[in-house]
């Protein structure tokens, strides 16, 4: 089977074989993580790299083709699931700090990371900005279990987790903008090109970014409200029908959003937010509220199981997508770039929260040192390479290999470093002892 894996095309047998390998790697990573008490995410990436790229048990062509589909389907499921856990009252309480982190800080991170990437890889800034946009989002899939294991102050936990949930789709919007700047012929660039006819390209980029956020939220709210009332109208009594219907609406939201020039990912997230906060957004009698909450709770559990599957596939396929020769060649510049993201881009980008949130320097430093990159950067890592191959753009294929490798290293290093030093920095900066 080892030999067959290396020669398989994209047939049914090849797909089934690679699905088997990914699931087996997922089981191994989860078992090791439980027994060693470490995060399973870096294990998924490392195991994917070893099994796929080093031992060549998986075919790179098949892996990358699977990755193209899994990253879209998986992200919709993950973001829809995460949306349910974003509680509106808490979001409203810290709206200023979270809003700054998810907009101003997101863009600053992308710009600084972009400059560093373009400098160390000797590539144009547009290639760097594309990398910076891809790694701009932080990772709730890492932070949520991390903060369960290591308790921190509730306000800081809420801000960091909520920031990461909301900046996932916003990071995708920023990446869409970067793709539009790099590849004007891409379908996603049509709107930006139209806006740029009336103003300079950078002003058009700002307008495009704001428009994408606004229209995506509007569509998501409308579809979330529609989903809620259909659930009430049909009177679902069991979770099975709700599981299928709500997930169908999440994918429909993604489809409608993309067709209307919005971010389908942000639309799916907002639908999840509306359903998860039904008791806040809708007037319900006590019995109706209890019935709906019971249904939503079972739906959330189902979505979290699907999200775990999606997470396993995304991280394993990321590791298996890496070309070993490119990784060896780009290892040092990738590590330099990753360190710059952790110790330079994130801390500088978080500076604006000090005046708006009246945070102390120690609180600011803690939040700036806990922003690991994860599932969204991993899912987007192969996008430039994929677009280069689809549109036959040699420049983008060349950039894409390095962006994929640098993103891989950034995700891996940020998760390992920032999960490892949490017990120490919370004692140093917050005066909290480890449990």
Protein Blocks (a to p, Z undefined) as FASTA:
>chain_A
ZZmmmmpccdfklmmmmmmmmmmmmmmmmmmmmmnopafklmmmmmmmmmmmmnomacfk
lmmmmmmmmmmmmmmmmmmmmmmmmcfklmmmmmmmmmmmmmmmmmmmmmmmmmmmmmmn
opafklmmmmmmmmmpccfklmmmmmmmmccdfklmmmmmmmmmmmmmmmmmmmmmmmmm
mmmmbmklmmmmmmmmmpcfklmmmmmmmmmmmmmmmmmmmmmmmmmmmmmmnopabfkl
mmmmmmmmmmmmmmmmmmnopafklmmmmmmmmmmmmmmmpccdfklmmmmmmmmmmmmm
mmmmmmmmmmmmmmmmmmmmpcfklmmmmmmmmmmmmmmmmmmmmmmmmmmmmmmnopaf
klmmmmmmmcccffkmmmmmmmmmmmmmmnopaklmmmmmmmmmmmmmmmmmmmmmmmmm
mmmmmmmmnopacZZ
